[in-house]
């Protein structure tokens, strides 16, 4: 069985198509994960991507399209490892956030691999000050 990080990394570079066209792969992440209502690749899809990756790894999922829904999945950890779930605060509303997979930390930033990072699957650095939590997914 492939790990979360291997599955996510295999999708590296998948990106939204600007304008009216849609990237079929992003729509498939949603459909395969049970988010039938998603009909364009500009829908916020970080949690949809995380759900798809967890589905492919046969691990627990949030079953929700909001990033903060991942704070209730798996178990909380304080010393993250490669591939653990990372949830960040974003925006001004209590429901807003971002979810991705842990790579490493450096200089007050957490490097994560995730979907909808600059409209694509890629590695990006997020300020650790916005961290809400780390979660580890394990088989049931």
VMD Tcl script that builds the backbone (N, CA, C; Angstrom):
set m [mol new atoms 420]
animate dup $m
set s [atomselect $m all]
$s set {name element resname resid chain x y z} {
  {N N UNK 1 A 0.847 -1.190 0.000}
  {CA C UNK 1 A 0.000 0.000 0.000}
  {C C UNK 1 A 0.888 1.247 0.000}
  {N N UNK 2 A 0.569 2.181 -0.879}
  {CA C UNK 2 A 1.323 3.429 -0.937}
  {C C UNK 2 A 0.966 4.316 0.248}
  {N N UNK 3 A 1.916 5.148 0.648}
  {CA C UNK 3 A 1.691 6.078 1.754}
  {C C UNK 3 A 0.962 7.319 1.245}
  {N N UNK 4 A 0.436 8.087 2.196}
  {CA C UNK 4 A -0.239 9.335 1.849}
  {C C UNK 4 A 0.667 10.226 1.011}
  {N N UNK 5 A 1.904 10.378 1.435}
  {CA C UNK 5 A 2.810 11.293 0.745}
  {C C UNK 5 A 3.140 10.788 -0.655}
  {N N UNK 6 A 3.259 9.484 -0.836}
  {CA C UNK 6 A 3.529 8.928 -2.171}
  {C C UNK 6 A 2.358 9.180 -3.113}
  {N N UNK 7 A 1.154 8.980 -2.593}
  {CA C UNK 7 A -0.045 9.197 -3.415}
  {C C UNK 7 A -0.177 10.675 -3.785}
  {N N UNK 8 A 0.003 11.546 -2.802}
  {CA C UNK 8 A -0.109 12.985 -3.060}
  {C C UNK 8 A 0.991 13.449 -4.014}
  {N N UNK 9 A 2.202 12.989 -3.813}
  {CA C UNK 9 A 3.324 13.404 -4.646}
  {C C UNK 9 A 3.132 12.981 -6.106}
  {N N UNK 10 A 2.488 11.856 -6.315}
  {CA C UNK 10 A 2.230 11.395 -7.685}
  {C C UNK 10 A 1.309 12.352 -8.441}
  {N N UNK 11 A 0.614 13.228 -7.717}
  {CA C UNK 11 A -0.300 14.200 -8.335}
  {C C UNK 11 A 0.353 15.573 -8.518}
  {N N UNK 12 A 1.612 15.682 -8.149}
  {CA C UNK 12 A 2.320 16.962 -8.187}
  {C C UNK 12 A 2.174 17.622 -9.558}
  {N N UNK 13 A 1.806 18.902 -9.540}
  {CA C UNK 13 A 1.685 19.662 -10.773}
  {C C UNK 13 A 0.285 19.724 -11.358}
  {N N UNK 14 A -0.643 18.915 -10.851}
  {CA C UNK 14 A -2.035 19.003 -11.319}
  {C C UNK 14 A -2.544 20.384 -10.939}
  {N N UNK 15 A -3.089 21.135 -11.903}
  {CA C UNK 15 A -3.520 22.491 -11.584}
  {C C UNK 15 A -4.830 22.854 -12.267}
  {N N UNK 16 A -5.453 23.867 -11.696}
  {CA C UNK 16 A -6.691 24.393 -12.252}
  {C C UNK 16 A -6.436 24.951 -13.650}
  {N N UNK 17 A -7.493 24.957 -14.449}
  {CA C UNK 17 A -7.450 25.602 -15.752}
  {C C UNK 17 A -8.193 26.923 -15.605}
  {N N UNK 18 A -7.518 28.014 -15.922}
  {CA C UNK 18 A -8.134 29.330 -15.796}
  {C C UNK 18 A -9.312 29.463 -16.762}
  {N N UNK 19 A -10.342 30.174 -16.313}
  {CA C UNK 19 A -11.492 30.422 -17.166}
  {C C UNK 19 A -12.572 29.364 -17.024}
  {N N UNK 20 A -13.349 29.202 -18.073}
  {CA C UNK 20 A -14.513 28.320 -18.022}
  {C C UNK 20 A -14.162 26.836 -18.065}
  {N N UNK 21 A -13.008 26.488 -18.599}
  {CA C UNK 21 A -12.609 25.081 -18.677}
  {C C UNK 21 A -12.242 24.566 -17.288}
  {N N UNK 22 A -12.286 23.243 -17.118}
  {CA C UNK 22 A -11.969 22.620 -15.834}
  {C C UNK 22 A -10.991 21.473 -16.028}
  {N N UNK 23 A -10.130 21.283 -15.039}
  {CA C UNK 23 A -9.232 20.148 -15.055}
  {C C UNK 23 A -10.019 18.931 -14.584}
  {N N UNK 24 A -10.196 17.975 -15.465}
  {CA C UNK 24 A -10.990 16.772 -15.184}
  {C C UNK 24 A -10.435 16.014 -13.972}
  {N N UNK 25 A -9.137 16.024 -13.770}
  {CA C UNK 25 A -8.528 15.306 -12.644}
  {C C UNK 25 A -9.009 15.883 -11.318}
  {N N UNK 26 A -9.086 17.205 -11.208}
  {CA C UNK 26 A -9.552 17.831 -9.969}
  {C C UNK 26 A -11.021 17.496 -9.735}
  {N N UNK 27 A -11.818 17.511 -10.794}
  {CA C UNK 27 A -13.229 17.127 -10.649}
  {C C UNK 27 A -13.346 15.661 -10.244}
  {N N UNK 28 A -12.437 14.821 -10.729}
  {CA C UNK 28 A -12.444 13.400 -10.343}
  {C C UNK 28 A -12.071 13.216 -8.876}
  {N N UNK 29 A -11.147 14.051 -8.343}
  {CA C UNK 29 A -10.850 13.977 -6.907}
  {C C UNK 29 A -12.150 14.120 -6.120}
  {N N UNK 30 A -12.949 15.094 -6.520}
  {CA C UNK 30 A -14.206 15.369 -5.817}
  {C C UNK 30 A -15.195 14.224 -5.989}
  {N N UNK 31 A -15.426 13.810 -7.199}
  {CA C UNK 31 A -16.415 12.758 -7.480}
  {C C UNK 31 A -16.047 11.457 -6.767}
  {N N UNK 32 A -14.797 11.045 -6.878}
  {CA C UNK 32 A -14.358 9.798 -6.253}
  {C C UNK 32 A -14.430 9.865 -4.728}
  {N N UNK 33 A -14.336 11.066 -4.172}
  {CA C UNK 33 A -14.372 11.238 -2.714}
  {C C UNK 33 A -15.775 11.482 -2.179}
  {N N UNK 34 A -16.771 11.521 -3.071}
  {CA C UNK 34 A -18.152 11.672 -2.634}
  {C C UNK 34 A -18.682 13.091 -2.646}
  {N N UNK 35 A -17.956 14.021 -3.251}
  {CA C UNK 35 A -18.402 15.413 -3.326}
  {C C UNK 35 A -19.016 15.668 -4.698}
  {N N UNK 36 A -20.165 15.051 -4.921}
  {CA C UNK 36 A -20.842 15.098 -6.217}
  {C C UNK 36 A -21.228 16.511 -6.630}
  {N N UNK 37 A -21.385 17.408 -5.690}
  {CA C UNK 37 A -21.829 18.770 -5.969}
  {C C UNK 37 A -20.755 19.642 -6.608}
  {N N UNK 38 A -19.502 19.203 -6.573}
  {CA C UNK 38 A -18.416 20.003 -7.150}
  {C C UNK 38 A -18.507 19.925 -8.671}
  {N N UNK 39 A -18.611 21.101 -9.316}
  {CA C UNK 39 A -18.744 21.108 -10.765}
  {C C UNK 39 A -17.719 22.001 -11.475}
  {N N UNK 40 A -16.751 22.537 -10.715}
  {CA C UNK 40 A -15.667 23.280 -11.367}
  {C C UNK 40 A -14.399 23.191 -10.522}
  {N N UNK 41 A -13.273 23.404 -11.195}
  {CA C UNK 41 A -11.993 23.239 -10.505}
  {C C UNK 41 A -11.591 24.457 -9.684}
  {N N UNK 42 A -12.453 25.458 -9.635}
  {CA C UNK 42 A -12.170 26.633 -8.821}
  {C C UNK 42 A -12.855 26.579 -7.457}
  {N N UNK 43 A -13.602 25.513 -7.201}
  {CA C UNK 43 A -14.137 25.265 -5.865}
  {C C UNK 43 A -12.941 25.040 -4.941}
  {N N UNK 44 A -12.928 25.628 -3.741}
  {CA C UNK 44 A -11.812 25.339 -2.825}
  {C C UNK 44 A -11.662 23.822 -2.650}
  {N N UNK 45 A -10.495 23.288 -2.976}
  {CA C UNK 45 A -10.369 21.834 -3.048}
  {C C UNK 45 A -9.234 21.226 -2.226}
  {N N UNK 46 A -8.667 21.960 -1.276}
  {CA C UNK 46 A -7.586 21.371 -0.468}
  {C C UNK 46 A -8.090 20.175 0.342}
  {N N UNK 47 A -9.259 20.302 0.972}
  {CA C UNK 47 A -9.797 19.194 1.757}
  {C C UNK 47 A -10.304 18.070 0.852}
  {N N UNK 48 A -10.818 18.432 -0.295}
  {CA C UNK 48 A -11.252 17.415 -1.268}
  {C C UNK 48 A -10.050 16.573 -1.687}
  {N N UNK 49 A -8.936 17.237 -1.962}
  {CA C UNK 49 A -7.714 16.511 -2.335}
  {C C UNK 49 A -7.246 15.617 -1.181}
  {N N UNK 50 A -7.238 16.136 0.035}
  {CA C UNK 50 A -6.820 15.336 1.197}
  {C C UNK 50 A -7.739 14.123 1.368}
  {N N UNK 51 A -9.039 14.304 1.161}
  {CA C UNK 51 A -9.975 13.184 1.231}
  {C C UNK 51 A -9.666 12.150 0.160}
  {N N UNK 52 A -9.366 12.604 -1.048}
  {CA C UNK 52 A -9.052 11.691 -2.151}
  {C C UNK 52 A -7.784 10.892 -1.849}
  {N N UNK 53 A -6.751 11.573 -1.357}
  {CA C UNK 53 A -5.488 10.898 -1.026}
  {C C UNK 53 A -5.725 9.855 0.070}
  {N N UNK 54 A -6.459 10.226 1.122}
  {CA C UNK 54 A -6.749 9.276 2.213}
  {C C UNK 54 A -7.569 8.094 1.706}
  {N N UNK 55 A -8.506 8.356 0.803}
  {CA C UNK 55 A -9.306 7.279 0.207}
  {C C UNK 55 A -8.392 6.298 -0.522}
  {N N UNK 56 A -7.476 6.808 -1.330}
  {CA C UNK 56 A -6.562 5.958 -2.096}
  {C C UNK 56 A -5.620 5.174 -1.183}
  {N N UNK 57 A -5.330 5.712 0.006}
  {CA C UNK 57 A -4.459 5.030 0.972}
  {C C UNK 57 A -5.250 4.126 1.913}
  {N N UNK 58 A -6.574 4.094 1.733}
  {CA C UNK 58 A -7.461 3.308 2.585}
  {C C UNK 58 A -7.326 3.701 4.056}
  {N N UNK 59 A -7.328 5.025 4.285}
  {CA C UNK 59 A -7.224 5.579 5.628}
  {C C UNK 59 A -8.453 6.438 5.923}
  {N N UNK 60 A -8.697 6.753 7.200}
  {CA C UNK 60 A -9.863 7.577 7.557}
  {C C UNK 60 A -9.839 8.925 6.837}
  {N N UNK 61 A -11.053 9.430 6.557}
  {CA C UNK 61 A -11.219 10.709 5.859}
  {C C UNK 61 A -12.133 11.613 6.666}
  {N N UNK 62 A -12.106 12.893 6.339}
  {CA C UNK 62 A -13.001 13.827 7.032}
  {C C UNK 62 A -14.404 13.788 6.440}
  {N N UNK 63 A -14.513 13.382 5.174}
  {CA C UNK 63 A -15.803 13.353 4.467}
  {C C UNK 63 A -16.450 14.724 4.420}
  {N N UNK 64 A -15.623 15.761 4.476}
  {CA C UNK 64 A -16.100 17.139 4.507}
  {C C UNK 64 A -15.150 17.979 3.657}
  {N N UNK 65 A -15.691 18.974 2.970}
  {CA C UNK 65 A -14.870 19.799 2.087}
  {C C UNK 65 A -14.183 20.962 2.799}
  {N N UNK 66 A -14.391 21.108 4.110}
  {CA C UNK 66 A -13.715 22.190 4.825}
  {C C UNK 66 A -12.422 21.677 5.458}
  {N N UNK 67 A -11.398 22.501 5.401}
  {CA C UNK 67 A -10.080 22.113 5.908}
  {C C UNK 67 A -10.106 21.773 7.396}
  {N N UNK 68 A -10.809 22.573 8.163}
  {CA C UNK 68 A -10.809 22.358 9.616}
  {C C UNK 68 A -11.510 21.063 10.025}
  {N N UNK 69 A -12.253 20.450 9.125}
  {CA C UNK 69 A -12.894 19.170 9.444}
  {C C UNK 69 A -11.856 18.105 9.762}
  {N N UNK 70 A -10.625 18.291 9.285}
  {CA C UNK 70 A -9.561 17.325 9.542}
  {C C UNK 70 A -9.067 17.345 10.983}
  {N N UNK 71 A -9.439 18.364 11.738}
  {CA C UNK 71 A -9.020 18.419 13.146}
  {C C UNK 71 A -9.685 17.318 13.977}
  {N N UNK 72 A -10.697 16.657 13.422}
  {CA C UNK 72 A -11.371 15.566 14.126}
  {C C UNK 72 A -11.064 14.194 13.555}
  {N N UNK 73 A -10.085 14.099 12.659}
  {CA C UNK 73 A -9.757 12.832 12.012}
  {C C UNK 73 A -8.394 12.353 12.498}
  {N N UNK 74 A -8.266 11.060 12.679}
  {CA C UNK 74 A -6.994 10.511 13.140}
  {C C UNK 74 A -6.726 10.917 14.573}
  {N N UNK 75 A -5.435 10.918 14.921}
  {CA C UNK 75 A -5.094 11.317 16.291}
  {C C UNK 75 A -4.152 12.509 16.255}
  {N N UNK 76 A -4.293 13.351 17.263}
  {CA C UNK 76 A -3.446 14.529 17.375}
  {C C UNK 76 A -2.015 14.105 17.673}
  {N N UNK 77 A -1.060 14.753 17.023}
  {CA C UNK 77 A 0.355 14.540 17.313}
  {C C UNK 77 A 1.030 15.900 17.463}
  {N N UNK 78 A 2.102 15.909 18.220}
  {CA C UNK 78 A 2.837 17.155 18.443}
  {C C UNK 78 A 4.190 17.165 17.748}
  {N N UNK 79 A 4.658 15.996 17.351}
  {CA C UNK 79 A 5.909 15.866 16.616}
  {C C UNK 79 A 5.596 15.211 15.279}
  {N N UNK 80 A 5.216 16.013 14.285}
  {CA C UNK 80 A 4.745 15.449 13.021}
  {C C UNK 80 A 5.830 14.708 12.258}
  {N N UNK 81 A 5.365 13.768 11.456}
  {CA C UNK 81 A 6.236 12.992 10.580}
  {C C UNK 81 A 5.789 13.217 9.141}
  {N N UNK 82 A 6.649 12.877 8.216}
  {CA C UNK 82 A 6.356 13.007 6.796}
  {C C UNK 82 A 5.000 12.391 6.465}
  {N N UNK 83 A 4.116 13.182 5.864}
  {CA C UNK 83 A 2.805 12.694 5.458}
  {C C UNK 83 A 1.686 12.931 6.446}
  {N N UNK 84 A 1.997 13.385 7.657}
  {CA C UNK 84 A 0.921 13.702 8.606}
  {C C UNK 84 A 0.080 14.861 8.069}
  {N N UNK 85 A -1.150 14.923 8.527}
  {CA C UNK 85 A -2.068 16.001 8.152}
  {C C UNK 85 A -1.689 17.270 8.924}
  {N N UNK 86 A -1.711 18.401 8.233}
  {CA C UNK 86 A -1.463 19.699 8.866}
  {C C UNK 86 A -2.657 20.592 8.550}
  {N N UNK 87 A -3.214 21.211 9.589}
  {CA C UNK 87 A -4.348 22.120 9.404}
  {C C UNK 87 A -3.932 23.516 9.851}
  {N N UNK 88 A -4.199 24.470 8.971}
  {CA C UNK 88 A -3.855 25.867 9.225}
  {C C UNK 88 A -5.112 26.730 9.297}
  {N N UNK 89 A -5.018 27.795 10.063}
  {CA C UNK 89 A -6.036 28.850 10.080}
  {C C UNK 89 A -5.786 29.690 8.837}
  {N N UNK 90 A -6.878 30.213 8.265}
  {CA C UNK 90 A -6.776 31.098 7.112}
  {C C UNK 90 A -8.016 31.953 7.073}
  {N N UNK 91 A -7.894 33.165 6.647}
  {CA C UNK 91 A -9.045 34.046 6.553}
  {C C UNK 91 A -9.494 34.545 7.913}
  {N N UNK 92 A -10.683 35.119 7.947}
  {CA C UNK 92 A -11.193 35.715 9.178}
  {C C UNK 92 A -12.345 34.942 9.801}
  {N N UNK 93 A -12.906 33.988 9.082}
  {CA C UNK 93 A -14.033 33.204 9.616}
  {C C UNK 93 A -13.531 31.960 10.332}
  {N N UNK 94 A -14.281 31.525 11.334}
  {CA C UNK 94 A -13.887 30.367 12.140}
  {C C UNK 94 A -13.819 29.078 11.323}
  {N N UNK 95 A -14.522 28.997 10.202}
  {CA C UNK 95 A -14.517 27.768 9.406}
  {C C UNK 95 A -13.397 27.740 8.372}
  {N N UNK 96 A -12.773 28.879 8.089}
  {CA C UNK 96 A -11.771 28.935 7.027}
  {C C UNK 96 A -10.462 28.285 7.463}
  {N N UNK 97 A -9.801 27.679 6.502}
  {CA C UNK 97 A -8.522 27.063 6.797}
  {C C UNK 97 A -7.886 26.454 5.569}
  {N N UNK 98 A -6.826 25.714 5.806}
  {CA C UNK 98 A -6.119 24.994 4.742}
  {C C UNK 98 A -5.613 23.686 5.336}
  {N N UNK 99 A -5.647 22.620 4.540}
  {CA C UNK 99 A -5.156 21.314 4.972}
  {C C UNK 99 A -4.202 20.766 3.914}
  {N N UNK 100 A -3.142 20.114 4.382}
  {CA C UNK 100 A -2.149 19.540 3.479}
  {C C UNK 100 A -1.350 18.479 4.244}
  {N N UNK 101 A -0.331 17.936 3.592}
  {CA C UNK 101 A 0.483 16.870 4.159}
  {C C UNK 101 A 1.876 17.396 4.536}
  {N N UNK 102 A 2.285 17.059 5.739}
  {CA C UNK 102 A 3.540 17.549 6.315}
  {C C UNK 102 A 4.766 17.046 5.549}
  {N N UNK 103 A 5.685 17.988 5.284}
  {CA C UNK 103 A 6.994 17.653 4.713}
  {C C UNK 103 A 8.073 17.897 5.777}
  {N N UNK 104 A 8.223 19.157 6.190}
  {CA C UNK 104 A 9.204 19.512 7.226}
  {C C UNK 104 A 8.951 20.943 7.684}
  {N N UNK 105 A 9.777 21.396 8.624}
  {CA C UNK 105 A 9.672 22.764 9.148}
  {C C UNK 105 A 11.029 23.429 9.068}
  {N N UNK 106 A 11.014 24.750 8.811}
  {CA C UNK 106 A 12.249 25.516 8.835}
  {C C UNK 106 A 11.943 26.994 8.978}
  {N N UNK 107 A 12.688 27.643 9.840}
  {CA C UNK 107 A 12.610 29.098 10.010}
  {C C UNK 107 A 11.190 29.613 10.242}
  {N N UNK 108 A 10.423 28.935 11.081}
  {CA C UNK 108 A 9.078 29.392 11.409}
  {C C UNK 108 A 8.027 29.063 10.369}
  {N N UNK 109 A 8.393 28.269 9.370}
  {CA C UNK 109 A 7.454 27.868 8.332}
  {C C UNK 109 A 7.337 26.355 8.283}
  {N N UNK 110 A 6.161 25.888 7.885}
  {CA C UNK 110 A 5.913 24.457 7.712}
  {C C UNK 110 A 5.745 24.216 6.217}
  {N N UNK 111 A 6.568 23.343 5.671}
  {CA C UNK 111 A 6.458 22.967 4.258}
  {C C UNK 111 A 5.489 21.802 4.141}
  {N N UNK 112 A 4.505 21.969 3.273}
  {CA C UNK 112 A 3.470 20.959 3.104}
  {C C UNK 112 A 3.231 20.686 1.622}
  {N N UNK 113 A 2.775 19.481 1.341}
  {CA C UNK 113 A 2.358 19.081 0.003}
  {C C UNK 113 A 0.843 19.009 0.030}
  {N N UNK 114 A 0.191 19.766 -0.831}
  {CA C UNK 114 A -1.262 19.758 -0.806}
  {C C UNK 114 A -1.877 20.211 -2.100}
  {N N UNK 115 A -3.184 20.064 -2.152}
  {CA C UNK 115 A -3.960 20.525 -3.292}
  {C C UNK 115 A -4.431 21.945 -3.073}
  {N N UNK 116 A -4.680 22.640 -4.155}
  {CA C UNK 116 A -5.148 24.024 -4.141}
  {C C UNK 116 A -4.160 24.959 -3.448}
  {N N UNK 117 A -2.892 24.693 -3.644}
  {CA C UNK 117 A -1.836 25.588 -3.173}
  {C C UNK 117 A -1.370 26.342 -4.408}
  {N N UNK 118 A -1.746 27.622 -4.494}
  {CA C UNK 118 A -1.574 28.400 -5.730}
  {C C UNK 118 A -2.265 27.690 -6.892}
  {N N UNK 119 A -3.463 27.165 -6.596}
  {CA C UNK 119 A -4.339 26.522 -7.582}
  {C C UNK 119 A -3.781 25.229 -8.167}
  {N N UNK 120 A -2.904 24.563 -7.424}
  {CA C UNK 120 A -2.342 23.311 -7.930}
  {C C UNK 120 A -1.875 22.413 -6.796}
  {N N UNK 121 A -1.508 21.191 -7.149}
  {CA C UNK 121 A -0.876 20.286 -6.189}
  {C C UNK 121 A 0.608 20.617 -6.220}
  {N N UNK 122 A 1.110 21.077 -5.072}
  {CA C UNK 122 A 2.525 21.457 -5.000}
  {C C UNK 122 A 2.958 21.534 -3.551}
  {N N UNK 123 A 4.239 21.765 -3.352}
  {CA C UNK 123 A 4.787 21.983 -2.021}
  {C C UNK 123 A 4.845 23.486 -1.793}
  {N N UNK 124 A 4.395 23.913 -0.621}
  {CA C UNK 124 A 4.407 25.328 -0.277}
  {C C UNK 124 A 4.720 25.481 1.202}
  {N N UNK 125 A 5.214 26.655 1.567}
  {CA C UNK 125 A 5.548 26.974 2.961}
  {C C UNK 125 A 4.442 27.829 3.555}
  {N N UNK 126 A 3.998 27.457 4.765}
  {CA C UNK 126 A 2.968 28.205 5.492}
  {C C UNK 126 A 3.523 28.620 6.846}
  {N N UNK 127 A 3.157 29.788 7.277}
  {CA C UNK 127 A 3.624 30.330 8.547}
  {C C UNK 127 A 3.141 29.454 9.702}
  {N N UNK 128 A 4.077 29.034 10.548}
  {CA C UNK 128 A 3.730 28.169 11.678}
  {C C UNK 128 A 2.783 28.865 12.656}
  {N N UNK 129 A 2.761 30.194 12.651}
  {CA C UNK 129 A 1.857 30.943 13.532}
  {C C UNK 129 A 0.393 30.648 13.217}
  {N N UNK 130 A 0.107 30.140 12.020}
  {CA C UNK 130 A -1.266 29.822 11.620}
  {C C UNK 130 A -1.629 28.348 11.821}
  {N N UNK 131 A -0.747 27.583 12.435}
  {CA C UNK 131 A -0.988 26.164 12.672}
  {C C UNK 131 A -2.143 25.951 13.642}
  {N N UNK 132 A -3.077 25.092 13.264}
  {CA C UNK 132 A -4.154 24.681 14.169}
  {C C UNK 132 A -3.895 23.287 14.731}
  {N N UNK 133 A -3.199 22.455 13.991}
  {CA C UNK 133 A -2.902 21.138 14.519}
  {C C UNK 133 A -2.327 20.173 13.506}
  {N N UNK 134 A -1.681 19.117 14.043}
  {CA C UNK 134 A -1.163 18.012 13.263}
  {C C UNK 134 A -2.000 16.785 13.608}
  {N N UNK 135 A -2.295 15.976 12.613}
  {CA C UNK 135 A -3.069 14.753 12.823}
  {C C UNK 135 A -2.373 13.585 12.114}
  {N N UNK 136 A -2.405 12.430 12.725}
  {CA C UNK 136 A -1.845 11.226 12.101}
  {C C UNK 136 A -2.987 10.274 11.787}
  {N N UNK 137 A -3.043 9.859 10.525}
  {CA C UNK 137 A -4.063 8.909 10.102}
  {C C UNK 137 A -3.486 7.501 10.213}
  {N N UNK 138 A -4.268 6.610 10.808}
  {CA C UNK 138 A -3.849 5.210 10.901}
  {C C UNK 138 A -5.004 4.333 10.512}
  {N N UNK 139 A -4.687 3.140 10.040}
  {CA C UNK 139 A -5.734 2.200 9.635}
  {C C UNK 139 A -6.642 1.859 10.788}
  {N N UNK 140 A -7.896 1.657 10.483}
  {CA C UNK 140 A -8.877 1.323 11.525}
  {C C UNK 140 A -8.792 -0.150 11.837}
}
mol reanalyze $m
mol bondsrecalc $m
mol representation Tube
mol addrep $m
